[in-house]
């Protein structure tokens, strides 16, 4: 299967040299305002940035090519994502990191490029929205998966920051550091780089904020516009940094995201830690081939799980088990290969169903076994709430009966001896 070519991200790595695919050189012709407040060229966009008059059918969610390209494996390998908070998408030129009249993004990008051979982790740099007086002020630096924020970096601090934090993997003692909590969503909003991002982003940001308000997720989910992350053809592009089920922070990329997909991203991805494979582009820390294999494995496991669930008997409630319940052999694919109980929820029931059935009595119940999906299964012919006395008789009952007989015999012998002595 062939995959569409992808544009190179702004990326730096300890194993790549300048000019390789992982490094995007700065465009010295760009202009943008500085973080200190003196804006030169603010509001000026490149020719591709004015998208106000462009229709949704040409650049938005109705464009004909949307969803036609495969998504899995379209994220270049990297291990650390650094976001520099700086101004708004309206003043970002095609290459924000190359602003001739602004020192902070330009010096930050140059410092990363100069130390690329010394970094132990392949690092990606992206600009995100920053506004003084808000949660993300100009000069703030967010680092994932470390989940930390450094406040108010200035152009005077860039070299020292890169040395201590990104090269030595240490802590920048000159700046205030904060631990980040919750989930962080970044939406590519770089309209001056590609009109598709400029058309899709405002709608997605608005919808995210509406759904966050609706679900009262303030303080738990943060959403911000960001600069080019690669793959204009997949707009809307979304990156979500959140904790997985095992507590590990991952960066998951999604493409072809529309406003209708946002409730699913909040409910399934952020709420349950479940990947939406039909929108999934890849994951931070995986190579492109590993991303494709990971999706294939998930799809296979999900299909097998659904098949097992479809063949499981419908046990409506535990009260039903107390009645006379006969389970047809064909519903369990015969006695030897049935999967009536699974590890996890089955029709709302837990794996304790196997134990419950055994305690209440079963005429022919095979031991639970583990299948290839690490799910337990058991085989049942018939479950009866009124088993015969023979079916209920167990070894412990035999011991108890023998003990009673022995006690009676002992009393009889003692009484007989007592009578003889008299």
N, C-alpha and C positions, 0 to 999 in steps of 0.2 A: 504494500500500500504506500502510495506517495503522499507526502505531507507538504503543505504549502510553505514556501520559504518565509522566514521571519526576519524582521529588521532587528539589528543589534541593539541591545539595551545599553544604558549608561552603566557600565559594570567594570569592576576592578578585581583582580585576583592576584594571589601570591604566586601563581604559576604562569600567568600570561604576561606578555610584554606589550608595550604600546603599539597599537596597530592591529592586534589580533581581534578576532570577532568579539571578545569580551570587553573591548575598550572602544568607546566612541569619542573621537577627538572633539575638542571644543570648536565651535564656529566663531571665529574672531569678529565676524561682521555683525553679531547681535548686539542689541542695546537693551538695557532694562534699568529700572531704578534701584537704588541701594537700600539696605535695611536701616540705614541711619536716618532716613526720612527725606533726603534730597533726591527727588525723582527726576530722571532724565529719560525722556522717551516713554513715560508712563502712558499706557493706553494704546501705544503703537503696536500693531500686530503685523505679522507677515501676511503675504497675499492669501495664504490658505486659512487665515484666522477669522475672517468676517463671514460668519455662517448664519447671520440673522435671517437672510432671505432664502436660505436653502430649504428645500422641502424635506419632509420626513421620508418620502419615498426615494429620495436620492442619497441622503446621508444618514437618515435615522433608522428607526426600527422596522420600517417597511421596505427598506432597500432590498432588491431582489437577491443579492448574494448572501444575505444574512443566513447563517446556519448551514451554508453549503460546504464549508471546509471542515475537515476533522480538527478537533480541539486538543485532544490528549497528546502530550509530548511537545507542546509549543512554548514551553518555558525553559530558557537556558539555565543550566546548572549554576547555582550560587548558594552560599551558606549563611550570609548575613545581609540584612537589608537596613540601610541607613536612610532616614528621611530628614531632610533639612526643611524646616518650616520657613516659607518665604513668600510674602505677598499673596496675590490672588491670581487665578487663571487668566483674568482679563488683561494682565500686564506681562504675562509670560510670553516671551518670543519663542521661536522655533527651537532654539537650544538655550534653555535658561541658564545652564552652567557656563555659558560662554559670554555672559554679558560684559561688554567692554567697559561700561561706566559703573558697574556695580561690582564691588570687590568680594563680597561674602560668597555667593555661589561660585564665582569664577575661581577664587583662591581655594575654596574647599575642593572643587573638582581637580584643580591643578595639584594640590597636595596629595590627594589620593592617587593620582596618576604617577606622581614622583616616587611614592613609596610602594607601588604595586608589587614589586619583587620581594618585599619584606613582610607582606601580610600572610598570615597562616590560613586565613579564611577568605574565600572568594566573596567579595563584597559588592553589593549593588547600591548605587546612589540614586535617589529620587527626590524631587522637590514636591512638597505638599503645601497646602494653604497655611499661611501664617498671618495673624492679625494681632497687633498689640492690644492688650486688655482683654484677650480671650484665653481659652484653655491652651491654645497653641499660638504663642507669640513669635514674632520674627526672630530668627536665630535659634529657636529651640531645635534640638536634635533628638529624634526617636530612633531607637535601635532594637531590631527584632532578629532573632527570637529572645534576646536578652530581656525584653520588656522593661527598658529603662528610658528615661528622658533626661537630657541635660538642658538646662535653661540658659537662654540668651548668649549663645556663642557669637563672638564678634570676629571681624577679619584679623584682629591682632592675635587671637587665640587659636587660629586654625591649625598651624603647624604643630603646636604643642598638643592640641586635642588629638590630631591624627596619630601622633607619635605614641601618646600614652594609652589611648583607648583602642584604636584600630590596628596599630602595629604590635604593641606590647600586650594587647588584650587586658589592660589594666583599667584603672579608674582615673578620671580627670579630677584632680583634687581642687582645682581652681574654680570649678563650677558646681552649682547645686544639682544633685542627682535625685531623681524620683523613680520609684518603682511603679510600673504601669499595671493596671488591673482591668479586667474585662476583655472585650473584643474590639478590634480596630479594623475598620473598613475603609479602603482607599479606592476611589473611582477615578479612572483616567479621564482628565478634563482638558487635555492639551489641544485646544481648538486651533491654535496657531501652527501646530505640527500636522494635524490632520482634521478636516472638518467633521468627520464622523464622530470623533471624540467630543468636539465642541457641541454637536447637536444632541448627542445621547446623554452627556453628563448632567446638564441641569435637570432633566426629567428624572434621572435615576437618583440624584442627590435629594431632590424634593420628595420622591416616593420613599426613600430610606427614612428621611426625617419624619414623614407622616406615620409610617409604620412603627418607628421607635416611640413616637408620642402615643400612638394607639395602644401599644403593648407596655407602656410605662417602663421603657428600658433605659432611661436617662441614667448615666453613670455606669451602665453595663455595656453599652454599645456606642462607639464613637465612629462617625463617618466624616471623611475629608476628601476634597478633590486633590488629585496629584498629577504630576507631569507624565510625559510619555513613558510607558513601561514595555513597549514592544507589542506589535500585532495590531495595527490600526484596523485591519480587516475584521477583527473579532469584536469591535466596539458594540455594546458597552463592555469595557474591561474592568473587572473588580478583583481586588486582592483582599483577603480576610485573614487577619492574624488572630488566632484564638487558641484556647487550650483544647486538646483532644481528650478522649475519654480517659486516657492514662495520665493526663496532666501535662503532657508535652505540648509546648507552643509550636504550632505549625503555620506556615504561610501557604494558603491555598488560593490558586488563581482560577478565575472564571471568565469566560468569554461569551459573546452573544447574549448578554444579560439584558432583559427587558423589564419594564416596571412590573409586569405580572409575575416575574420570578423572585422579586424581592421578599414577599412574605415567606416563600419556601426557603430562601437563604437564611432568614431570621429564625424560622421555626425548626428546620431540619439541620442546617449546618451549625449555626450558632447555638441553637437550643438543644439539639440532640447529638451533635458531632458527626452527622451523617453527610457524606459527600454527594453532591448532585452531579452524577456522572455525565448527564447530557449537556452540561454547561462547563464541565471541569477541563481546565487547560493543563494544570500541573501543580507541582508542590515544590516549595523551597527545600533544597537539600537532595533532590532526586535528579538524575540525569534524564535527558529526553526519552531514552529507551526505557529507563526504569519507570518513568511516568506512564508510558503506554502499557508496560507489563502490569503495573499496579492496577490500572483500570480494568484490564482484561481479567485479572484475578478477582476483583470486586464483582464484576458483572457475572462471572462464573459462579462465585459463592452465592450471590443473591438469587441467581436462577435455581441453583440446587436447593437453597433454603425454601424458596417458594414452592418448588415441586414437592418437597417433604411435607410442607404445611398443607398443601392441597390433598395429600393422601392421609392425613391424620384424621382420626375419628372426631366427631363433634361432641365433646362432653360439655353440656351447657352449664352445669353447676355441680358443686360437690354434693348437693342434695340429691341429684340424679344418681350418684354413685350408690347411695343408700338404698335405692330401689333395685329391682331385678333388671339389670342392664345386660343385654346380649349384644356383643360386637361382632358383626359378620366378618368371616375370615377374609373375604375379598376386599373389605375396606382397609385391612392391614396388610394386604398382599400376601396372605397366608401366614401361618404361625411363625415360620422361621425368619421371615424377612420384613416383619411389620415394624413400623416406627410410630407407635401410638403415643409415646412420651418423648419429648425433646428437651434438650438443655436450654431453658429459657421459656418464654411465653408461648403457649400453643392455645389458640382460641381463648386467650385470657387466662389460661391456667399455667401454673408453674410446674417445674420438674418434679414437685412432690406428688404429682398424680400417681406416679409409679408406686411410691411408698403407700399412698392412701389405698390404692387398689389392692395391694398385698395385704395390708392390715385388715381390710374389710372382708377378705376372703376371695380367692379366685380359683376356678376349677383347674385351669391350666395356664400358668403364667411363666414365661421364660424370663431369665435374668436380663436386666437392662445392659445394653452394650454400647460402646462408643463407635460412631461411624466416622467417615473421612472428614466430616466437618466438626469433629469433636462434640457431637450432639448425642446424647444418650437415647436409646430406644429400647422398648420392651414389647413383648408379644403377649396378647391376651386372647383367649378363646371366649371365655364367659366369666362374668362377674356376678356373683349372687349375694344378696344381702341375707339369705336364709340358707346357709350351707348345712349339709347333714352333719350329725354328731361325729361321724367318722372323718369327714373332711376337716373339721375343726380340731380333732385330736392331735396333739403334738407331743414331742418327747418329754417336755416339762410336765405335761399332764400325767404321763405314765409314772414319772418319778413321784409325783404328789400322791397318786393312788397307791403306789407301793408303800410309801411312808405311812399312809393312813392304815393300811392293812397290817403293817408291822407294829404300829402302835396298838391296834386292837388286840393283836396276838399277844403282845407283851403284857397288856392289862389282864388278859384271860389267864395267862400262865401265872402271873403274880397272885391273882385272886385264888387260883386253884391251890397254890402253895400255902396261902394263908388259911384256907379251909382245912387242909391236912394238918397244919400245926395246931389248930384248935382241937 
